[in-house]
Amino acid sequence: MQRAFAEAAKSDWLFTAPNPLVGAIALCGGHVVAYGHHQQFGQAHAEEMSLQDCPQADELYVTLEPCSSKGGAKKRSACVELISKSNVKRVVIGATDPDPRHAGRAAELLRQQGIEVELLNCEEQFAAQNPAFLSHLTRKVPFTIVKWASTADGFIASSSGKSKWISNPESRAEVHQLRSASQAIAVAKGTVVADNPSLTARDVEHNVLNTKVLIGCANAVNHDFKILQDDMQRLWFDSDECSPSWSTDADSFHRRTDLVEIWGQLSEQYHLGRVFIEGGPRFIHSLIHLGLVHAIVKYEAPLLFGGGMSAIAADGFDSPQQAMCLEHELRRDHDGDLRRAWLIA
């Protein structure tokens, strides 16, 4: 089981959340024949990865109780079904699913299929490895990631508003990977008008991105804008009732501007589990202030602007003691850029 936990650690929460880090080891006749870990949201789960090339495996060690739910935001078949259809005769589980809706359900379903199940009570070790997954369980909104690129002195654009490019090509390539691991990209009017972005994931191997969430900008675009040049689902939220001439079957319009209500609708109606923010300072501030942001990703370039635009448009706190705390940092060097990611406490 410790080898399975080590396998789970090959990924990190930045790419898997809101799904947990999970590791699995498949055995045949007492010998290890395959390893698996959940690499990215929307990709194969650890059990599937470990069993897909080893149909002869008869035993499986997995750090978390296999998933058993169907429908809704689920992107893949339940692992319980996969195991039931395999040659596996015994499953050893590190931790019971902490979600009360599913806790113990997979173990019981597997036993009903005649599969031996053993529980090892590794809940503390699983919890230590999965802060993002556990913090998201009680929230009924998509796991939301805010990203920005800044200089070493903290500016996301120069005093004239220019920002292309602060981060380097390696950092920008990872941003597209993060987009591809999210079901939706959300943006507000300021960014759409200023940058005319495509809001797509490019040059990626796996991609679950299929939705654009557009806040307050339906009346600010026309048929030439890049956000309209593909068949991705587009969800428009605006205070005015809009039905522009360029609307297609991909466009859904909603008379709603309250971000808390919008984020609830993204989860409940559209079953979005993970949203990536490409926004300006005011939009980012609003989301953070309303408690809708789970994680922040910053790409810091070795540049000094000496002034310019800050990442968050707000008056700020009066003292360090009032500041929001960031936890569970992940760091990576990108050819001189420093990528830092945190969960908001």
C-alpha positions in Angstrom: 0.0 0.0 0.0 2.9 2.4 0.7 4.1 1.8 -2.9 0.5 2.7 -4.0 0.7 6.0 -2.1 4.1 6.7 -3.6 2.5 6.1 -7.0 -0.3 8.6 -6.2 2.3 11.2 -5.4 3.5 11.2 -9.0 0.7 13.7 -9.7 -0.3 16.9 -7.9 -3.6 18.6 -7.0 -3.1 21.3 -9.5 -3.9 18.9 -12.4 -6.3 16.4 -10.6 -8.5 18.6 -8.4 -11.3 18.3 -7.6 -10.5 14.6 -8.1 -8.2 13.1 -5.5 -4.7 11.8 -5.9 -5.0 8.1 -6.1 -2.4 5.3 -6.7 -3.0 1.7 -7.6 -0.9 -1.4 -8.0 -2.0 -4.5 -9.9 -0.7 -8.0 -9.0 -0.8 -11.4 -10.6 0.1 -14.5 -8.6 1.6 -12.3 -5.9 3.8 -10.3 -8.3 3.4 -6.7 -9.3 2.5 -6.4 -13.0 1.4 -2.8 -13.3 1.2 0.6 -11.6 -1.4 3.4 -12.1 -2.1 6.9 -10.8 -4.7 9.5 -11.6 -2.7 12.1 -13.7 -5.2 14.7 -14.7 -8.8 15.6 -14.3 -10.8 13.9 -17.0 -8.1 11.2 -17.7 -8.0 7.6 -16.5 -8.4 6.8 -12.9 -5.6 4.9 -11.1 -7.5 1.6 -11.2 -8.2 1.9 -14.9 -4.6 2.9 -15.6 -3.1 -0.1 -13.7 -5.5 -2.7 -15.3 -5.8 -1.5 -18.9 -2.7 -3.4 -20.1 -2.8 -6.3 -17.6 -6.0 -8.3 -18.0 -4.4 -11.2 -16.2 -4.1 -9.2 -12.9 -6.0 -10.9 -10.0 -5.3 -8.5 -7.1 -5.4 -4.7 -6.8 -4.1 -2.4 -4.2 -5.6 1.1 -4.3 -5.2 4.1 -1.9 -8.8 5.1 -2.0 -12.1 3.2 -2.2 -12.9 2.9 -6.0 -15.5 5.3 -7.4 -19.0 3.9 -7.7 -21.1 6.9 -8.9 -22.6 7.4 -12.4 -24.0 10.3 -14.4 -23.9 14.1 -13.6 -20.4 15.4 -13.9 -18.8 12.0 -14.2 -16.4 11.9 -17.2 -15.6 8.1 -17.0 -17.2 4.8 -16.1 -17.3 3.9 -12.4 -14.1 2.0 -11.4 -16.3 -0.5 -9.5 -17.7 -1.6 -12.9 -14.3 -1.9 -14.4 -13.0 -4.0 -11.5 -16.1 -6.2 -11.6 -15.5 -7.0 -15.3 -11.8 -7.8 -14.8 -10.0 -10.8 -13.5 -9.4 -9.2 -10.1 -10.4 -11.5 -7.2 -9.1 -9.4 -4.3 -9.0 -5.6 -3.7 -7.1 -4.0 -0.8 -8.2 -0.4 -0.1 -6.2 2.2 1.8 -8.9 4.6 2.8 -12.7 4.6 2.6 -14.3 7.3 0.5 -14.6 10.4 2.7 -17.7 11.5 0.8 -20.6 10.3 2.9 -22.7 9.8 -0.2 -20.3 7.0 -1.4 -18.5 5.9 1.8 -18.4 2.1 1.9 -20.6 1.7 -1.2 -17.8 0.4 -3.5 -16.6 -2.1 -1.0 -20.1 -3.5 -0.6 -20.7 -3.6 -4.4 -17.4 -5.5 -5.0 -18.2 -8.0 -2.2 -21.6 -8.6 -3.9 -19.7 -9.5 -7.0 -17.7 -12.2 -5.1 -14.6 -10.1 -4.8 -12.6 -10.2 -1.6 -12.2 -6.7 -0.1 -9.8 -5.6 2.7 -9.7 -2.2 4.3 -6.4 -0.9 5.8 -7.6 2.3 7.5 -5.1 4.7 5.9 -7.4 7.7 6.1 -4.9 10.0 7.8 -2.3 9.3 5.1 -4.9 9.8 2.4 -6.0 13.1 3.9 -2.5 14.4 4.2 -2.0 13.7 0.5 -5.4 15.2 -0.7 -6.1 18.7 0.8 -7.7 20.0 -2.4 -10.1 17.1 -2.8 -11.1 17.2 0.9 -11.6 21.0 1.0 -13.8 20.8 -2.1 -16.2 18.1 -0.8 -18.4 20.4 1.1 -18.7 23.1 -1.6 -21.4 23.0 -4.3 -19.5 25.0 -6.9 -16.9 24.0 -9.5 -13.2 23.8 -8.4 -12.1 27.2 -9.6 -8.5 28.2 -10.5 -7.3 31.7 -11.0 -4.2 32.3 -13.0 -2.0 35.3 -13.7 1.5 36.0 -14.9 3.4 38.8 -13.2 6.8 40.4 -12.9 9.1 40.0 -9.9 7.7 43.2 -8.5 4.1 42.0 -8.9 2.7 43.6 -12.0 0.6 41.8 -14.7 0.9 44.6 -17.2 3.0 47.7 -17.8 1.8 51.3 -17.0 0.5 51.5 -20.6 -1.4 48.2 -20.2 0.9 46.0 -22.2 1.3 42.4 -21.0 2.5 40.3 -24.0 4.5 38.6 -23.0 5.5 38.6 -19.4 5.7 34.8 -19.1 7.9 32.7 -21.3 6.8 30.0 -23.8 7.3 27.1 -21.3 5.0 28.8 -18.8 2.4 29.6 -21.5 2.5 25.9 -22.6 1.6 24.8 -19.1 -1.3 27.2 -19.0 -2.8 25.4 -22.0 -2.3 22.1 -20.2 -4.2 23.6 -17.2 -6.9 24.8 -19.5 -7.2 21.3 -21.1 -7.7 19.8 -17.6 -10.6 22.1 -17.0 -14.1 21.7 -18.3 -14.7 25.5 -18.7 -12.8 28.8 -19.0 -14.5 31.8 -17.5 -13.9 35.4 -18.5 -15.5 38.8 -18.1 -16.1 41.7 -20.4 -12.8 43.6 -19.8 -10.6 40.8 -20.9 -12.8 39.9 -23.9 -12.8 43.5 -25.2 -9.1 44.2 -24.4 -7.5 40.9 -25.6 -10.1 39.3 -28.0 -9.0 35.8 -26.7 -9.9 32.4 -28.2 -10.2 30.7 -24.8 -9.2 27.3 -26.1 -6.5 24.8 -25.2 -3.9 24.4 -27.9 -1.1 21.8 -28.5 -2.3 19.4 -25.8 -2.6 15.7 -25.8 -5.7 15.3 -23.6 -8.5 17.9 -23.5 -11.8 18.0 -21.5 -12.3 21.7 -22.2 -15.7 22.2 -23.8 -17.3 25.3 -22.4 -16.8 29.1 -22.3 -18.4 31.0 -19.4 -18.8 34.7 -20.5 -19.8 37.2 -17.9 -21.3 40.6 -18.8 -20.0 40.7 -22.4 -22.8 39.6 -24.7 -23.3 43.2 -26.0 -19.6 43.9 -26.4 -18.7 41.3 -29.1 -19.6 40.8 -32.7 -19.4 37.9 -35.1 -15.6 38.5 -35.7 -14.5 37.9 -32.1 -12.3 34.8 -31.6 -14.5 33.4 -28.8 -17.1 32.7 -31.5 -14.9 30.9 -34.0 -15.4 27.3 -32.7 -18.2 25.0 -31.7 -17.5 25.0 -27.9 -20.5 25.5 -25.7 -20.8 29.2 -24.7 -22.7 30.3 -21.6 -23.5 34.0 -21.6 -24.5 35.6 -18.3 -25.7 39.2 -18.5 -28.2 41.6 -16.9 -29.8 42.4 -20.3 -31.8 39.9 -22.2 -29.5 39.4 -25.2 -30.0 37.3 -28.4 -27.5 38.7 -30.9 -27.6 37.9 -34.6 -24.5 35.8 -34.3 -26.0 33.4 -31.7 -25.9 29.7 -32.6 -26.9 26.3 -31.0 -23.7 26.6 -29.0 -24.9 29.8 -27.2 -27.0 29.8 -24.1 -28.1 33.2 -22.7 -29.0 33.8 -19.0 -30.3 36.9 -17.3 -28.1 36.6 -14.2 -25.1 38.6 -12.9 -24.7 37.4 -9.3 -21.5 35.4 -9.4 -22.5 33.1 -6.5 -25.7 32.2 -8.3 -23.8 31.7 -11.6 -21.3 29.4 -10.0 -24.0 27.4 -8.4 -25.7 27.1 -11.8 -22.5 26.0 -13.4 -22.3 23.1 -11.0 -26.0 22.1 -10.7 -27.3 22.7 -14.2 -24.2 22.3 -16.3 -22.3 19.7 -14.1 -19.0 21.6 -14.4 -16.5 20.3 -11.9 -13.5 22.5 -12.7 -13.3 26.0 -14.1 -10.2 28.0 -15.1 -10.3 31.8 -14.9 -8.8 34.1 -17.5 -9.8 37.4 -16.0 -8.7 40.9 -15.2 -8.0 42.4 -11.8 -11.7 43.3 -11.0 -13.1 39.9 -12.0 -10.4 38.1 -10.0 -11.1 40.3 -7.0 -14.8 39.7 -7.1 -14.4 35.9 -7.3 -11.9 35.8 -4.5 -14.0 38.2 -2.3 -17.0 36.0 -2.8 -15.2 32.8 -1.8 -15.5 31.2 -5.2 -11.8 30.6 -5.8 -10.1 27.4 -4.6 -6.6 27.9 -6.0 -4.3 30.5 -7.4 -1.5 29.9 -9.9 1.1 32.6 -10.5 3.8 32.6 -13.1 6.5 35.0 -11.9 9.0 36.2 -14.6 12.4 37.7 -13.8 11.4 41.2 -14.8 10.9 44.5 -13.1 8.3 47.0 -14.3 8.6 49.5 -11.5 4.8 50.2 -11.8 1.8 49.1 -13.7 -1.3 47.0 -13.2 -1.7 44.7 -10.2 -3.3 41.2 -10.4 -6.1 42.1 -8.0 -8.1 45.4 -8.1 -9.0 46.0 -4.5 -8.1 48.4 -1.6 -6.5 45.6 0.2 -6.3 44.7 3.9 -5.2 47.1 6.7 -2.7 44.7 8.2 -0.8 41.4 7.5 -2.9 39.8 10.2 -6.1 40.3 8.1 -4.6 38.8 4.9 -5.9 35.6 3.2 -3.7 32.6 3.8 -2.4 30.4 1.0 -1.5 26.8 1.6 -0.1 23.6 0.1 2.3 25.4 -2.3 3.5 23.7 -5.5 6.6 25.1 -7.2 8.1 24.5 -10.6 10.8 26.3 -12.6 9.9 27.1 -16.2 13.2 28.1 -17.8 13.6 31.1 -15.5 9.9 31.7 -14.7 8.8 30.5 -11.3 5.4 28.9 -11.2 3.8 28.9 -7.8 0.4 27.4 -7.0 -1.6 27.5 -3.7 -4.9 26.5 -2.3 -6.8 29.3 -0.5 -7.1 28.4 3.2 
